[in-house]
Structures are given as C-alpha cells and as structure tokens.
C-alpha cells in the first residue's frame, strides 16, 4: 500500500504557528475518482482516502509505516523565510524607480 507523510501548513483561520508540528499520514488513492452518474458528485471506490492519521514526529510515522510494510513518500517541510521590513521602507527615496513616476 502506498501512503504519503507530510506536515500540513497552518489553516487560514490561524494567525500563529501553533499546532503545525504534527505529521500526517494519508493513503494514496487505489481507484481513480470519477463523477457519479446520478448526482454528478466526485466519488471514489475506496474509503481509505477519508482516513488521516496524525503522529507527533516524522520518525514515529515512518516506524508505523515500516511495521505495516507499506511504501511511503515523505514530503519534507519547507522552512519559512521571513524578510523583515519596516513600514518606513514604503517611503524610501533611495530605491530605484520603476516606470515614469
């Protein structure tokens, strides 16, 4: 069985960085999604795509996958780069001008 392990980003309702340290294990789709003939909704033949298992560390998730004998794709977390800026930088006069203004 093929699974994907990753760290989800924060939700749009979060302003801080809390609860983003967990690792999530999701199952890959075994059958393709297709529109349902009667209602037109997207459906799938397996129900494992609804299962999400959370782990406190990446090593715990990989140990679980190794114990089950599954293949895992691990998506590493991309470090967030914050470039400090000041409000006064909007009014600097020494920056290069772009355009006619």
N, C-alpha and C positions, 0 to 999 in steps of 0.2 A: 504494500500500500504506500502511496506517495503522500507526504504531508509537507506543510510549509510552516516554518518557525520564524517569527518576526516580533519586533517591538512596535506596537501601534503608536502613532502620533497622538498628541492630545486632541481632544474634541474641540469643536468650535465654541462650546459653552465654557471652556476652561480658560482662565486668564493666567494661571500659574502653571508650574511644571509638575504638579502632584499627580500621582497615580499613573505615571508614564513609564515606570521602571519594570513592569511585568512583561513577560514574554508570552506570546500567544501561539498555540498550535492549531492549525486549521487543516482539514483534509482537502486534498485536491479532488476535483470532480471526476467521478468514474464514468459518468454518462454525460453527453452534451446537453446543454439547455435548449429547449425548443418551445415555441408558443403552443399553448393548449388550444385544441381545436374549437372548443365551445366558447370560452370566455376570452381567449387571446392573451392570457397571462403567461408569463415565462415560468416554465416548470422544469424539473429535473427528475430523473428516475431514482436517484438515491437521496437519502435523508441525511447523510453524513455532512453535507455542506452547511447544515444548521448547527453543527457542534463546534464549539470553540473551547479549548482547554487552556487555562492560564497557569503559568509557572513563575516562581519568583526570580529564577536565574536561567540563563541560556543552558548552563550545564545540566540543570535538573530536567529541562525539556529534552536535551539530547540523550540523557540517561534513560528517560521514559521511551524514547523512540528506539534506542538500542535494545532495550529489554523486550520490546514488541517485535523487533526485527524489521522495521519499516525503513524506507528511504526518506531522507529529509533534505529539503532545500532551506538553508538558513540565510535570511536577509539581514545583513549587519546594519546597525543603527548609524545613520549619518550624523556626525557631530554638528550641532547648530553653531553657526558663526554669527556673533552679534558685533556689528560695526558701530562703535559708539559715535553718536552725533549730538550736536548741540542745536538748539533752536536758532541760535545766533548765526549758524553756518548758512542759513537760508538767505541772509542779508550780507554775506561777504562780498567785498568789491574786488578782491584779488583773484577770483576764479576766472577761468577762460570763458569768454562769451560765445554763445552758440546762436546763430541766426542774426537777424538785423537789429534786434532790440538792444 
